Amino acid sequence: MHFTWRPGFDDDKADTEVEVRFAAEGDGTRVELVHTGWEKLENGAKSRAGYDSGWEGVLEAYRKAV
């Protein structure tokens, strides 16, 4: 799955890109998330730092839901 993501900015700001991959692993599924495009944002490094732990929580919620 691949989509654009605008991390809390107005519509006229740059989008980042998120790719989520699912792969069979043993009796389960490995989920890999790659979030790129931070260099397009004015304060990209700072914005990215805020997502370092954010996506971890999102993926954990997804794991519990499925």
C-alpha positions in Angstrom: 0.0 0.0 0.0 1.4 3.4 -0.9 -0.1 6.8 -0.1 0.8 10.5 0.4 0.7 12.0 3.9 0.6 15.6 4.9 1.8 15.6 8.5 -0.5 18.3 10.0 0.2 21.0 7.4 -2.0 23.1 5.2 -3.0 21.8 1.8 -0.5 23.9 0.0 2.5 22.3 1.8 4.5 19.3 0.5 3.3 15.8 0.9 5.4 13.0 2.3 5.0 9.4 1.2 4.2 6.3 3.2 4.6 2.8 2.0 3.3 -0.2 4.0 4.4 -3.7 3.0 2.9 -7.0 4.3 4.9 -10.2 4.1 4.2 -13.7 5.4 6.5 -14.6 8.3 6.0 -17.9 10.1 2.4 -18.1 11.3 1.9 -14.4 11.1 2.5 -11.3 9.0 5.4 -8.8 9.1 4.4 -5.2 8.5 7.0 -2.8 7.3 6.4 0.9 7.1 8.6 3.3 5.2 7.9 7.1 5.5 9.9 9.3 3.1 9.9 12.8 1.7 10.8 14.7 4.8 13.4 16.7 2.9 10.5 18.5 1.1 9.3 20.1 4.3 10.6 23.3 5.7 11.4 21.7 9.1 11.5 18.1 7.8 14.0 16.8 10.3 12.0 18.1 13.3 8.8 16.8 11.9 10.2 13.4 11.2 11.5 13.2 14.8 8.0 13.5 16.0 6.9 10.5 14.0 9.7 8.2 15.2 7.5 6.9 18.0 4.2 7.9 16.4 4.1 5.2 13.7 5.1 2.6 16.3 1.9 3.3 18.3 -0.2 3.3 15.1 1.2 -0.1 14.1 0.7 -1.5 17.6 -3.0 -0.4 17.5 -3.3 -2.1 14.1 -1.8 -5.3 15.5 -4.2 -5.4 18.4 -7.2 -4.7 16.1 -6.5 -7.6 13.7 
